């Protein structure tokens, strides 16, 4: 069973939470600019991700769509990507940053052919404590392996997982290849360069059949998204 567990009830860890992603130029990902969504934290730094509000959603949507179009419309895959992004632009109408982030991640998973479940952390039983909570969410998702990014591996304590008989697997990308710049810019860059089929094939080479981010995909709404 593969699953992505949306960590909707955590706080933003960085001050630059309004910067949603880097838009890398189609011909050179090292040339990039921030795509920012002006947002408001109703409760200050204590605000959970699900409660962050978009300031002026309509202008924010139009600006984000225009920036993405400007960077990637020269791609031969742009017509398909443009249509796939419709749910992301519609999510701006909710007025919530988390809805935009979740919609963009769902679009990414859909176009790459991922067929796992999407679960919400706030609706699953979990104890406090960073690593303990992730281990509990892994179990609640019915999974046995937690796929952890390089940032998470710096703080994660494997003990709560091993006591359950679960595994923590680091997700590591090769030092070279198309995914190297895409780790620093939006995944749209790789999609625009390779197309959904081409990028899915590259990822299968890395992760094996199933194109699963993990057997229990953990991640907050600021990770692994298009926008």
PyMOL commands that place a pseudoatom at each C-alpha (Angstrom):
pseudoatom trace, name=CA, resn=UNK, resi=1, chain=A, elem=C, hetatm=0, pos=[0.000, 0.000, 0.000]
pseudoatom trace, name=CA, resn=UNK, resi=2, chain=A, elem=C, hetatm=0, pos=[1.479, 3.331, -1.025]
pseudoatom trace, name=CA, resn=UNK, resi=3, chain=A, elem=C, hetatm=0, pos=[0.324, 6.551, 0.551]
pseudoatom trace, name=CA, resn=UNK, resi=4, chain=A, elem=C, hetatm=0, pos=[1.112, 10.238, 0.797]
pseudoatom trace, name=CA, resn=UNK, resi=5, chain=A, elem=C, hetatm=0, pos=[0.338, 11.590, 4.256]
pseudoatom trace, name=CA, resn=UNK, resi=6, chain=A, elem=C, hetatm=0, pos=[-0.272, 15.339, 4.110]
pseudoatom trace, name=CA, resn=UNK, resi=7, chain=A, elem=C, hetatm=0, pos=[1.111, 17.027, 7.227]
pseudoatom trace, name=CA, resn=UNK, resi=8, chain=A, elem=C, hetatm=0, pos=[-1.534, 19.729, 7.344]
pseudoatom trace, name=CA, resn=UNK, resi=9, chain=A, elem=C, hetatm=0, pos=[-1.356, 20.515, 11.058]
pseudoatom trace, name=CA, resn=UNK, resi=10, chain=A, elem=C, hetatm=0, pos=[2.291, 21.516, 11.400]
pseudoatom trace, name=CA, resn=UNK, resi=11, chain=A, elem=C, hetatm=0, pos=[3.801, 24.991, 11.312]
pseudoatom trace, name=CA, resn=UNK, resi=12, chain=A, elem=C, hetatm=0, pos=[6.045, 26.489, 8.682]
pseudoatom trace, name=CA, resn=UNK, resi=13, chain=A, elem=C, hetatm=0, pos=[9.641, 26.072, 9.771]
pseudoatom trace, name=CA, resn=UNK, resi=14, chain=A, elem=C, hetatm=0, pos=[11.037, 28.938, 7.681]
pseudoatom trace, name=CA, resn=UNK, resi=15, chain=A, elem=C, hetatm=0, pos=[10.356, 32.626, 7.349]
pseudoatom trace, name=CA, resn=UNK, resi=16, chain=A, elem=C, hetatm=0, pos=[10.180, 32.393, 3.549]
pseudoatom trace, name=CA, resn=UNK, resi=17, chain=A, elem=C, hetatm=0, pos=[6.943, 30.376, 3.608]
pseudoatom trace, name=CA, resn=UNK, resi=18, chain=A, elem=C, hetatm=0, pos=[5.430, 32.678, 0.975]
pseudoatom trace, name=CA, resn=UNK, resi=19, chain=A, elem=C, hetatm=0, pos=[7.996, 31.501, -1.581]
pseudoatom trace, name=CA, resn=UNK, resi=20, chain=A, elem=C, hetatm=0, pos=[6.264, 28.446, -2.994]
pseudoatom trace, name=CA, resn=UNK, resi=21, chain=A, elem=C, hetatm=0, pos=[8.886, 27.268, -5.498]
pseudoatom trace, name=CA, resn=UNK, resi=22, chain=A, elem=C, hetatm=0, pos=[11.726, 28.298, -7.792]
pseudoatom trace, name=CA, resn=UNK, resi=23, chain=A, elem=C, hetatm=0, pos=[10.811, 28.566, -11.467]
pseudoatom trace, name=CA, resn=UNK, resi=24, chain=A, elem=C, hetatm=0, pos=[13.860, 27.388, -13.399]
pseudoatom trace, name=CA, resn=UNK, resi=25, chain=A, elem=C, hetatm=0, pos=[14.236, 28.645, -16.963]
pseudoatom trace, name=CA, resn=UNK, resi=26, chain=A, elem=C, hetatm=0, pos=[13.370, 25.932, -19.494]
pseudoatom trace, name=CA, resn=UNK, resi=27, chain=A, elem=C, hetatm=0, pos=[16.763, 26.096, -21.195]
pseudoatom trace, name=CA, resn=UNK, resi=28, chain=A, elem=C, hetatm=0, pos=[18.821, 26.567, -18.036]
pseudoatom trace, name=CA, resn=UNK, resi=29, chain=A, elem=C, hetatm=0, pos=[17.517, 25.586, -14.605]
pseudoatom trace, name=CA, resn=UNK, resi=30, chain=A, elem=C, hetatm=0, pos=[20.326, 27.544, -12.954]
pseudoatom trace, name=CA, resn=UNK, resi=31, chain=A, elem=C, hetatm=0, pos=[18.496, 30.697, -14.018]
pseudoatom trace, name=CA, resn=UNK, resi=32, chain=A, elem=C, hetatm=0, pos=[15.513, 30.798, -11.712]
pseudoatom trace, name=CA, resn=UNK, resi=33, chain=A, elem=C, hetatm=0, pos=[13.135, 33.148, -9.921]
pseudoatom trace, name=CA, resn=UNK, resi=34, chain=A, elem=C, hetatm=0, pos=[10.796, 32.717, -6.973]
pseudoatom trace, name=CA, resn=UNK, resi=35, chain=A, elem=C, hetatm=0, pos=[7.117, 32.059, -7.499]
pseudoatom trace, name=CA, resn=UNK, resi=36, chain=A, elem=C, hetatm=0, pos=[5.638, 33.600, -4.368]
pseudoatom trace, name=CA, resn=UNK, resi=37, chain=A, elem=C, hetatm=0, pos=[2.070, 33.475, -3.094]
pseudoatom trace, name=CA, resn=UNK, resi=38, chain=A, elem=C, hetatm=0, pos=[1.478, 36.414, -0.703]
pseudoatom trace, name=CA, resn=UNK, resi=39, chain=A, elem=C, hetatm=0, pos=[0.080, 34.811, 2.440]
pseudoatom trace, name=CA, resn=UNK, resi=40, chain=A, elem=C, hetatm=0, pos=[-1.113, 35.750, 5.911]
pseudoatom trace, name=CA, resn=UNK, resi=41, chain=A, elem=C, hetatm=0, pos=[-0.548, 33.851, 9.165]
pseudoatom trace, name=CA, resn=UNK, resi=42, chain=A, elem=C, hetatm=0, pos=[-3.659, 34.556, 11.293]
pseudoatom trace, name=CA, resn=UNK, resi=43, chain=A, elem=C, hetatm=0, pos=[-1.971, 33.271, 14.460]
pseudoatom trace, name=CA, resn=UNK, resi=44, chain=A, elem=C, hetatm=0, pos=[1.581, 34.339, 13.719]
pseudoatom trace, name=CA, resn=UNK, resi=45, chain=A, elem=C, hetatm=0, pos=[4.316, 31.706, 13.642]
pseudoatom trace, name=CA, resn=UNK, resi=46, chain=A, elem=C, hetatm=0, pos=[2.000, 29.316, 15.540]
pseudoatom trace, name=CA, resn=UNK, resi=47, chain=A, elem=C, hetatm=0, pos=[-0.355, 29.129, 12.540]
pseudoatom trace, name=CA, resn=UNK, resi=48, chain=A, elem=C, hetatm=0, pos=[-0.790, 25.592, 11.192]
pseudoatom trace, name=CA, resn=UNK, resi=49, chain=A, elem=C, hetatm=0, pos=[-0.225, 25.135, 7.472]
pseudoatom trace, name=CA, resn=UNK, resi=50, chain=A, elem=C, hetatm=0, pos=[-3.909, 24.392, 6.866]
pseudoatom trace, name=CA, resn=UNK, resi=51, chain=A, elem=C, hetatm=0, pos=[-4.862, 27.804, 8.339]
pseudoatom trace, name=CA, resn=UNK, resi=52, chain=A, elem=C, hetatm=0, pos=[-2.551, 30.012, 6.268]
pseudoatom trace, name=CA, resn=UNK, resi=53, chain=A, elem=C, hetatm=0, pos=[-4.543, 32.434, 4.111]
pseudoatom trace, name=CA, resn=UNK, resi=54, chain=A, elem=C, hetatm=0, pos=[-3.704, 33.772, 0.659]
pseudoatom trace, name=CA, resn=UNK, resi=55, chain=A, elem=C, hetatm=0, pos=[-3.661, 37.564, 0.512]
pseudoatom trace, name=CA, resn=UNK, resi=56, chain=A, elem=C, hetatm=0, pos=[-5.746, 38.673, -2.511]
pseudoatom trace, name=CA, resn=UNK, resi=57, chain=A, elem=C, hetatm=0, pos=[-6.288, 35.228, -4.081]
pseudoatom trace, name=CA, resn=UNK, resi=58, chain=A, elem=C, hetatm=0, pos=[-7.408, 36.436, -7.508]
pseudoatom trace, name=CA, resn=UNK, resi=59, chain=A, elem=C, hetatm=0, pos=[-4.349, 38.595, -8.286]
pseudoatom trace, name=CA, resn=UNK, resi=60, chain=A, elem=C, hetatm=0, pos=[-2.124, 35.897, -6.782]
pseudoatom trace, name=CA, resn=UNK, resi=61, chain=A, elem=C, hetatm=0, pos=[-3.637, 33.261, -9.075]
pseudoatom trace, name=CA, resn=UNK, resi=62, chain=A, elem=C, hetatm=0, pos=[-3.305, 35.411, -12.182]
pseudoatom trace, name=CA, resn=UNK, resi=63, chain=A, elem=C, hetatm=0, pos=[0.303, 36.284, -11.410]
pseudoatom trace, name=CA, resn=UNK, resi=64, chain=A, elem=C, hetatm=0, pos=[1.286, 32.666, -10.667]
pseudoatom trace, name=CA, resn=UNK, resi=65, chain=A, elem=C, hetatm=0, pos=[-0.378, 31.369, -13.825]
pseudoatom trace, name=CA, resn=UNK, resi=66, chain=A, elem=C, hetatm=0, pos=[1.266, 34.070, -15.934]
pseudoatom trace, name=CA, resn=UNK, resi=67, chain=A, elem=C, hetatm=0, pos=[4.732, 33.311, -14.530]
pseudoatom trace, name=CA, resn=UNK, resi=68, chain=A, elem=C, hetatm=0, pos=[4.396, 29.581, -15.136]
pseudoatom trace, name=CA, resn=UNK, resi=69, chain=A, elem=C, hetatm=0, pos=[3.112, 30.170, -18.663]
pseudoatom trace, name=CA, resn=UNK, resi=70, chain=A, elem=C, hetatm=0, pos=[5.967, 32.548, -19.421]
pseudoatom trace, name=CA, resn=UNK, resi=71, chain=A, elem=C, hetatm=0, pos=[8.636, 30.062, -18.321]
pseudoatom trace, name=CA, resn=UNK, resi=72, chain=A, elem=C, hetatm=0, pos=[7.277, 26.842, -19.850]
pseudoatom trace, name=CA, resn=UNK, resi=73, chain=A, elem=C, hetatm=0, pos=[5.013, 27.635, -22.792]
pseudoatom trace, name=CA, resn=UNK, resi=74, chain=A, elem=C, hetatm=0, pos=[7.886, 26.936, -25.219]
pseudoatom trace, name=CA, resn=UNK, resi=75, chain=A, elem=C, hetatm=0, pos=[7.908, 23.286, -24.110]
pseudoatom trace, name=CA, resn=UNK, resi=76, chain=A, elem=C, hetatm=0, pos=[6.423, 20.790, -26.596]
pseudoatom trace, name=CA, resn=UNK, resi=77, chain=A, elem=C, hetatm=0, pos=[4.524, 19.349, -23.626]
pseudoatom trace, name=CA, resn=UNK, resi=78, chain=A, elem=C, hetatm=0, pos=[2.998, 22.664, -22.575]
pseudoatom trace, name=CA, resn=UNK, resi=79, chain=A, elem=C, hetatm=0, pos=[-0.581, 22.053, -23.868]
pseudoatom trace, name=CA, resn=UNK, resi=80, chain=A, elem=C, hetatm=0, pos=[-0.926, 18.944, -21.684]
pseudoatom trace, name=CA, resn=UNK, resi=81, chain=A, elem=C, hetatm=0, pos=[0.715, 20.621, -18.680]
pseudoatom trace, name=CA, resn=UNK, resi=82, chain=A, elem=C, hetatm=0, pos=[-1.427, 23.721, -19.024]
pseudoatom trace, name=CA, resn=UNK, resi=83, chain=A, elem=C, hetatm=0, pos=[-4.611, 21.636, -18.906]
pseudoatom trace, name=CA, resn=UNK, resi=84, chain=A, elem=C, hetatm=0, pos=[-3.315, 19.587, -15.968]
pseudoatom trace, name=CA, resn=UNK, resi=85, chain=A, elem=C, hetatm=0, pos=[-2.702, 22.745, -13.936]
pseudoatom trace, name=CA, resn=UNK, resi=86, chain=A, elem=C, hetatm=0, pos=[-6.360, 23.856, -13.980]
pseudoatom trace, name=CA, resn=UNK, resi=87, chain=A, elem=C, hetatm=0, pos=[-7.079, 22.331, -10.513]
pseudoatom trace, name=CA, resn=UNK, resi=88, chain=A, elem=C, hetatm=0, pos=[-4.143, 24.287, -9.080]
pseudoatom trace, name=CA, resn=UNK, resi=89, chain=A, elem=C, hetatm=0, pos=[-5.468, 27.630, -10.291]
pseudoatom trace, name=CA, resn=UNK, resi=90, chain=A, elem=C, hetatm=0, pos=[-8.957, 26.696, -9.083]
pseudoatom trace, name=CA, resn=UNK, resi=91, chain=A, elem=C, hetatm=0, pos=[-7.541, 25.999, -5.618]
pseudoatom trace, name=CA, resn=UNK, resi=92, chain=A, elem=C, hetatm=0, pos=[-6.673, 29.691, -5.235]
pseudoatom trace, name=CA, resn=UNK, resi=93, chain=A, elem=C, hetatm=0, pos=[-10.414, 30.337, -4.883]
pseudoatom trace, name=CA, resn=UNK, resi=94, chain=A, elem=C, hetatm=0, pos=[-10.335, 28.603, -1.490]
pseudoatom trace, name=CA, resn=UNK, resi=95, chain=A, elem=C, hetatm=0, pos=[-8.163, 31.410, -0.179]
pseudoatom trace, name=CA, resn=UNK, resi=96, chain=A, elem=C, hetatm=0, pos=[-5.821, 28.916, 1.488]
pseudoatom trace, name=CA, resn=UNK, resi=97, chain=A, elem=C, hetatm=0, pos=[-2.168, 28.327, 0.662]
pseudoatom trace, name=CA, resn=UNK, resi=98, chain=A, elem=C, hetatm=0, pos=[-2.424, 24.691, 1.732]
pseudoatom trace, name=CA, resn=UNK, resi=99, chain=A, elem=C, hetatm=0, pos=[-5.131, 23.998, -0.863]
pseudoatom trace, name=CA, resn=UNK, resi=100, chain=A, elem=C, hetatm=0, pos=[-2.852, 25.279, -3.622]
pseudoatom trace, name=CA, resn=UNK, resi=101, chain=A, elem=C, hetatm=0, pos=[0.089, 23.214, -2.375]
pseudoatom trace, name=CA, resn=UNK, resi=102, chain=A, elem=C, hetatm=0, pos=[-1.996, 20.052, -2.044]
pseudoatom trace, name=CA, resn=UNK, resi=103, chain=A, elem=C, hetatm=0, pos=[-3.610, 20.504, -5.457]
pseudoatom trace, name=CA, resn=UNK, resi=104, chain=A, elem=C, hetatm=0, pos=[-0.223, 20.970, -7.110]
pseudoatom trace, name=CA, resn=UNK, resi=105, chain=A, elem=C, hetatm=0, pos=[1.125, 17.817, -5.460]
pseudoatom trace, name=CA, resn=UNK, resi=106, chain=A, elem=C, hetatm=0, pos=[-1.938, 15.818, -6.517]
pseudoatom trace, name=CA, resn=UNK, resi=107, chain=A, elem=C, hetatm=0, pos=[-1.474, 17.056, -10.093]
pseudoatom trace, name=CA, resn=UNK, resi=108, chain=A, elem=C, hetatm=0, pos=[2.172, 15.981, -10.027]
pseudoatom trace, name=CA, resn=UNK, resi=109, chain=A, elem=C, hetatm=0, pos=[1.295, 12.518, -8.727]
pseudoatom trace, name=CA, resn=UNK, resi=110, chain=A, elem=C, hetatm=0, pos=[-1.546, 12.148, -11.229]
pseudoatom trace, name=CA, resn=UNK, resi=111, chain=A, elem=C, hetatm=0, pos=[0.447, 13.098, -14.325]
pseudoatom trace, name=CA, resn=UNK, resi=112, chain=A, elem=C, hetatm=0, pos=[3.217, 10.693, -13.283]
pseudoatom trace, name=CA, resn=UNK, resi=113, chain=A, elem=C, hetatm=0, pos=[0.765, 7.830, -12.920]
pseudoatom trace, name=CA, resn=UNK, resi=114, chain=A, elem=C, hetatm=0, pos=[1.001, 7.378, -9.152]
pseudoatom trace, name=CA, resn=UNK, resi=115, chain=A, elem=C, hetatm=0, pos=[-1.986, 5.422, -7.799]
pseudoatom trace, name=CA, resn=UNK, resi=116, chain=A, elem=C, hetatm=0, pos=[-1.543, 5.510, -4.049]
pseudoatom trace, name=CA, resn=UNK, resi=117, chain=A, elem=C, hetatm=0, pos=[-3.801, 6.955, -1.363]
pseudoatom trace, name=CA, resn=UNK, resi=118, chain=A, elem=C, hetatm=0, pos=[-3.721, 10.531, -0.117]
pseudoatom trace, name=CA, resn=UNK, resi=119, chain=A, elem=C, hetatm=0, pos=[-4.313, 10.819, 3.635]
pseudoatom trace, name=CA, resn=UNK, resi=120, chain=A, elem=C, hetatm=0, pos=[-4.460, 13.826, 5.977]
pseudoatom trace, name=CA, resn=UNK, resi=121, chain=A, elem=C, hetatm=0, pos=[-2.373, 13.754, 9.143]
pseudoatom trace, name=CA, resn=UNK, resi=122, chain=A, elem=C, hetatm=0, pos=[-4.868, 15.690, 11.273]
pseudoatom trace, name=CA, resn=UNK, resi=123, chain=A, elem=C, hetatm=0, pos=[-7.398, 12.903, 10.726]
pseudoatom trace, name=CA, resn=UNK, resi=124, chain=A, elem=C, hetatm=0, pos=[-5.054, 10.099, 11.797]
pseudoatom trace, name=CA, resn=UNK, resi=125, chain=A, elem=C, hetatm=0, pos=[-4.117, 9.026, 15.345]
pseudoatom trace, name=CA, resn=UNK, resi=126, chain=A, elem=C, hetatm=0, pos=[-0.564, 9.999, 16.261]
pseudoatom trace, name=CA, resn=UNK, resi=127, chain=A, elem=C, hetatm=0, pos=[1.350, 10.799, 19.439]
pseudoatom trace, name=CA, resn=UNK, resi=128, chain=A, elem=C, hetatm=0, pos=[3.446, 13.966, 19.904]
pseudoatom trace, name=CA, resn=UNK, resi=129, chain=A, elem=C, hetatm=0, pos=[7.144, 14.011, 19.230]
pseudoatom trace, name=CA, resn=UNK, resi=130, chain=A, elem=C, hetatm=0, pos=[8.521, 14.501, 15.732]
pseudoatom trace, name=CA, resn=UNK, resi=131, chain=A, elem=C, hetatm=0, pos=[9.807, 11.001, 15.008]
pseudoatom trace, name=CA, resn=UNK, resi=132, chain=A, elem=C, hetatm=0, pos=[7.175, 9.238, 17.141]
pseudoatom trace, name=CA, resn=UNK, resi=133, chain=A, elem=C, hetatm=0, pos=[4.436, 11.061, 15.272]
pseudoatom trace, name=CA, resn=UNK, resi=134, chain=A, elem=C, hetatm=0, pos=[5.807, 10.097, 11.865]
pseudoatom trace, name=CA, resn=UNK, resi=135, chain=A, elem=C, hetatm=0, pos=[6.104, 6.476, 12.979]
pseudoatom trace, name=CA, resn=UNK, resi=136, chain=A, elem=C, hetatm=0, pos=[2.484, 6.517, 14.170]
pseudoatom trace, name=CA, resn=UNK, resi=137, chain=A, elem=C, hetatm=0, pos=[1.334, 8.050, 10.882]
pseudoatom trace, name=CA, resn=UNK, resi=138, chain=A, elem=C, hetatm=0, pos=[3.203, 5.358, 8.969]
pseudoatom trace, name=CA, resn=UNK, resi=139, chain=A, elem=C, hetatm=0, pos=[1.339, 2.706, 10.937]
pseudoatom trace, name=CA, resn=UNK, resi=140, chain=A, elem=C, hetatm=0, pos=[-1.998, 4.516, 10.557]
pseudoatom trace, name=CA, resn=UNK, resi=141, chain=A, elem=C, hetatm=0, pos=[-1.477, 4.573, 6.804]
pseudoatom trace, name=CA, resn=UNK, resi=142, chain=A, elem=C, hetatm=0, pos=[-1.103, 0.791, 6.841]
pseudoatom trace, name=CA, resn=UNK, resi=143, chain=A, elem=C, hetatm=0, pos=[2.477, 0.989, 5.605]
pseudoatom trace, name=CA, resn=UNK, resi=144, chain=A, elem=C, hetatm=0, pos=[5.742, -0.598, 6.679]
pseudoatom trace, name=CA, resn=UNK, resi=145, chain=A, elem=C, hetatm=0, pos=[8.305, 1.808, 5.200]
pseudoatom trace, name=CA, resn=UNK, resi=146, chain=A, elem=C, hetatm=0, pos=[8.699, 5.555, 5.633]
pseudoatom trace, name=CA, resn=UNK, resi=147, chain=A, elem=C, hetatm=0, pos=[10.530, 7.269, 2.792]
pseudoatom trace, name=CA, resn=UNK, resi=148, chain=A, elem=C, hetatm=0, pos=[12.503, 10.191, 4.181]
pseudoatom trace, name=CA, resn=UNK, resi=149, chain=A, elem=C, hetatm=0, pos=[14.086, 13.074, 2.324]
pseudoatom trace, name=CA, resn=UNK, resi=150, chain=A, elem=C, hetatm=0, pos=[17.621, 14.278, 2.952]
pseudoatom trace, name=CA, resn=UNK, resi=151, chain=A, elem=C, hetatm=0, pos=[16.433, 17.072, 5.259]
pseudoatom trace, name=CA, resn=UNK, resi=152, chain=A, elem=C, hetatm=0, pos=[14.403, 14.723, 7.418]
pseudoatom trace, name=CA, resn=UNK, resi=153, chain=A, elem=C, hetatm=0, pos=[17.285, 12.278, 7.742]
pseudoatom trace, name=CA, resn=UNK, resi=154, chain=A, elem=C, hetatm=0, pos=[19.254, 14.905, 9.678]
pseudoatom trace, name=CA, resn=UNK, resi=155, chain=A, elem=C, hetatm=0, pos=[16.840, 14.793, 12.622]
pseudoatom trace, name=CA, resn=UNK, resi=156, chain=A, elem=C, hetatm=0, pos=[14.806, 11.602, 12.336]
pseudoatom trace, name=CA, resn=UNK, resi=157, chain=A, elem=C, hetatm=0, pos=[15.150, 9.067, 15.147]
pseudoatom trace, name=CA, resn=UNK, resi=158, chain=A, elem=C, hetatm=0, pos=[14.630, 5.572, 13.679]
pseudoatom trace, name=CA, resn=UNK, resi=159, chain=A, elem=C, hetatm=0, pos=[13.836, 3.992, 17.068]
pseudoatom trace, name=CA, resn=UNK, resi=160, chain=A, elem=C, hetatm=0, pos=[10.044, 4.589, 16.995]
pseudoatom trace, name=CA, resn=UNK, resi=161, chain=A, elem=C, hetatm=0, pos=[9.964, 2.905, 13.578]
pseudoatom trace, name=CA, resn=UNK, resi=162, chain=A, elem=C, hetatm=0, pos=[12.150, -0.079, 14.408]
pseudoatom trace, name=CA, resn=UNK, resi=163, chain=A, elem=C, hetatm=0, pos=[10.140, -0.871, 17.542]
pseudoatom trace, name=CA, resn=UNK, resi=164, chain=A, elem=C, hetatm=0, pos=[7.151, -1.363, 15.239]
pseudoatom trace, name=CA, resn=UNK, resi=165, chain=A, elem=C, hetatm=0, pos=[9.143, -3.392, 12.751]
pseudoatom trace, name=CA, resn=UNK, resi=166, chain=A, elem=C, hetatm=0, pos=[9.015, -0.560, 10.219]
pseudoatom trace, name=CA, resn=UNK, resi=167, chain=A, elem=C, hetatm=0, pos=[11.801, 0.729, 8.008]
pseudoatom trace, name=CA, resn=UNK, resi=168, chain=A, elem=C, hetatm=0, pos=[13.058, 4.245, 7.295]
pseudoatom trace, name=CA, resn=UNK, resi=169, chain=A, elem=C, hetatm=0, pos=[14.342, 4.491, 3.731]
pseudoatom trace, name=CA, resn=UNK, resi=170, chain=A, elem=C, hetatm=0, pos=[16.299, 7.567, 2.582]
pseudoatom trace, name=CA, resn=UNK, resi=171, chain=A, elem=C, hetatm=0, pos=[15.295, 8.945, -0.796]
pseudoatom trace, name=CA, resn=UNK, resi=172, chain=A, elem=C, hetatm=0, pos=[18.511, 9.840, -2.597]
pseudoatom trace, name=CA, resn=UNK, resi=173, chain=A, elem=C, hetatm=0, pos=[18.852, 11.169, -6.108]
pseudoatom trace, name=CA, resn=UNK, resi=174, chain=A, elem=C, hetatm=0, pos=[21.843, 10.632, -8.408]
pseudoatom trace, name=CA, resn=UNK, resi=175, chain=A, elem=C, hetatm=0, pos=[24.538, 13.294, -8.489]
pseudoatom trace, name=CA, resn=UNK, resi=176, chain=A, elem=C, hetatm=0, pos=[23.977, 13.878, -12.207]
pseudoatom trace, name=CA, resn=UNK, resi=177, chain=A, elem=C, hetatm=0, pos=[21.041, 13.855, -14.617]
pseudoatom trace, name=CA, resn=UNK, resi=178, chain=A, elem=C, hetatm=0, pos=[17.836, 15.754, -15.192]
pseudoatom trace, name=CA, resn=UNK, resi=179, chain=A, elem=C, hetatm=0, pos=[16.650, 15.454, -11.593]
pseudoatom trace, name=CA, resn=UNK, resi=180, chain=A, elem=C, hetatm=0, pos=[19.722, 17.228, -10.235]
pseudoatom trace, name=CA, resn=UNK, resi=181, chain=A, elem=C, hetatm=0, pos=[18.566, 20.759, -11.147]
pseudoatom trace, name=CA, resn=UNK, resi=182, chain=A, elem=C, hetatm=0, pos=[14.967, 19.731, -10.497]
pseudoatom trace, name=CA, resn=UNK, resi=183, chain=A, elem=C, hetatm=0, pos=[15.782, 19.213, -6.832]
pseudoatom trace, name=CA, resn=UNK, resi=184, chain=A, elem=C, hetatm=0, pos=[16.334, 22.963, -6.637]
pseudoatom trace, name=CA, resn=UNK, resi=185, chain=A, elem=C, hetatm=0, pos=[13.498, 24.166, -8.869]
pseudoatom trace, name=CA, resn=UNK, resi=186, chain=A, elem=C, hetatm=0, pos=[9.862, 23.266, -9.467]
pseudoatom trace, name=CA, resn=UNK, resi=187, chain=A, elem=C, hetatm=0, pos=[9.097, 19.788, -10.814]
pseudoatom trace, name=CA, resn=UNK, resi=188, chain=A, elem=C, hetatm=0, pos=[7.402, 21.586, -13.688]
pseudoatom trace, name=CA, resn=UNK, resi=189, chain=A, elem=C, hetatm=0, pos=[10.875, 22.152, -15.081]
pseudoatom trace, name=CA, resn=UNK, resi=190, chain=A, elem=C, hetatm=0, pos=[11.500, 18.416, -15.451]
pseudoatom trace, name=CA, resn=UNK, resi=191, chain=A, elem=C, hetatm=0, pos=[7.969, 17.848, -16.762]
pseudoatom trace, name=CA, resn=UNK, resi=192, chain=A, elem=C, hetatm=0, pos=[8.427, 20.574, -19.351]
pseudoatom trace, name=CA, resn=UNK, resi=193, chain=A, elem=C, hetatm=0, pos=[11.774, 19.121, -20.426]
pseudoatom trace, name=CA, resn=UNK, resi=194, chain=A, elem=C, hetatm=0, pos=[10.831, 15.428, -20.542]
pseudoatom trace, name=CA, resn=UNK, resi=195, chain=A, elem=C, hetatm=0, pos=[7.046, 15.327, -20.510]
pseudoatom trace, name=CA, resn=UNK, resi=196, chain=A, elem=C, hetatm=0, pos=[5.016, 13.197, -18.075]
pseudoatom trace, name=CA, resn=UNK, resi=197, chain=A, elem=C, hetatm=0, pos=[5.871, 9.884, -19.756]
pseudoatom trace, name=CA, resn=UNK, resi=198, chain=A, elem=C, hetatm=0, pos=[9.573, 10.652, -19.986]
pseudoatom trace, name=CA, resn=UNK, resi=199, chain=A, elem=C, hetatm=0, pos=[9.858, 11.863, -16.395]
pseudoatom trace, name=CA, resn=UNK, resi=200, chain=A, elem=C, hetatm=0, pos=[7.854, 8.901, -15.069]
pseudoatom trace, name=CA, resn=UNK, resi=201, chain=A, elem=C, hetatm=0, pos=[10.261, 6.555, -16.857]
pseudoatom trace, name=CA, resn=UNK, resi=202, chain=A, elem=C, hetatm=0, pos=[13.269, 8.293, -15.304]
pseudoatom trace, name=CA, resn=UNK, resi=203, chain=A, elem=C, hetatm=0, pos=[11.722, 8.064, -11.841]
pseudoatom trace, name=CA, resn=UNK, resi=204, chain=A, elem=C, hetatm=0, pos=[10.898, 4.378, -12.292]
pseudoatom trace, name=CA, resn=UNK, resi=205, chain=A, elem=C, hetatm=0, pos=[14.566, 3.800, -13.022]
pseudoatom trace, name=CA, resn=UNK, resi=206, chain=A, elem=C, hetatm=0, pos=[15.328, 5.336, -9.629]
pseudoatom trace, name=CA, resn=UNK, resi=207, chain=A, elem=C, hetatm=0, pos=[12.507, 3.968, -7.481]
pseudoatom trace, name=CA, resn=UNK, resi=208, chain=A, elem=C, hetatm=0, pos=[11.386, 0.813, -9.231]
pseudoatom trace, name=CA, resn=UNK, resi=209, chain=A, elem=C, hetatm=0, pos=[7.858, -0.108, -10.372]
pseudoatom trace, name=CA, resn=UNK, resi=210, chain=A, elem=C, hetatm=0, pos=[4.937, 1.700, -8.820]
pseudoatom trace, name=CA, resn=UNK, resi=211, chain=A, elem=C, hetatm=0, pos=[6.418, 5.178, -8.888]
pseudoatom trace, name=CA, resn=UNK, resi=212, chain=A, elem=C, hetatm=0, pos=[5.740, 5.444, -5.180]
pseudoatom trace, name=CA, resn=UNK, resi=213, chain=A, elem=C, hetatm=0, pos=[7.256, 8.234, -3.126]
pseudoatom trace, name=CA, resn=UNK, resi=214, chain=A, elem=C, hetatm=0, pos=[7.126, 5.774, -0.243]
pseudoatom trace, name=CA, resn=UNK, resi=215, chain=A, elem=C, hetatm=0, pos=[5.101, 3.031, 1.297]
pseudoatom trace, name=CA, resn=UNK, resi=216, chain=A, elem=C, hetatm=0, pos=[4.003, 5.682, 3.712]
pseudoatom trace, name=CA, resn=UNK, resi=217, chain=A, elem=C, hetatm=0, pos=[4.587, 9.016, 2.054]
pseudoatom trace, name=CA, resn=UNK, resi=218, chain=A, elem=C, hetatm=0, pos=[5.178, 11.654, 4.687]
pseudoatom trace, name=CA, resn=UNK, resi=219, chain=A, elem=C, hetatm=0, pos=[5.597, 15.299, 3.873]
pseudoatom trace, name=CA, resn=UNK, resi=220, chain=A, elem=C, hetatm=0, pos=[4.240, 18.681, 4.690]
pseudoatom trace, name=CA, resn=UNK, resi=221, chain=A, elem=C, hetatm=0, pos=[2.450, 20.827, 2.183]
pseudoatom trace, name=CA, resn=UNK, resi=222, chain=A, elem=C, hetatm=0, pos=[5.643, 22.644, 1.333]
pseudoatom trace, name=CA, resn=UNK, resi=223, chain=A, elem=C, hetatm=0, pos=[7.377, 19.630, -0.218]
pseudoatom trace, name=CA, resn=UNK, resi=224, chain=A, elem=C, hetatm=0, pos=[7.263, 17.676, -3.469]
pseudoatom trace, name=CA, resn=UNK, resi=225, chain=A, elem=C, hetatm=0, pos=[4.872, 19.995, -5.205]
pseudoatom trace, name=CA, resn=UNK, resi=226, chain=A, elem=C, hetatm=0, pos=[4.712, 21.825, -8.509]
pseudoatom trace, name=CA, resn=UNK, resi=227, chain=A, elem=C, hetatm=0, pos=[3.742, 25.117, -6.842]
for i in range(1, 227): cmd.bond("trace and resi %d" % i, "trace and resi %d" % (i + 1))
show_as sticks, trace
zoom trace
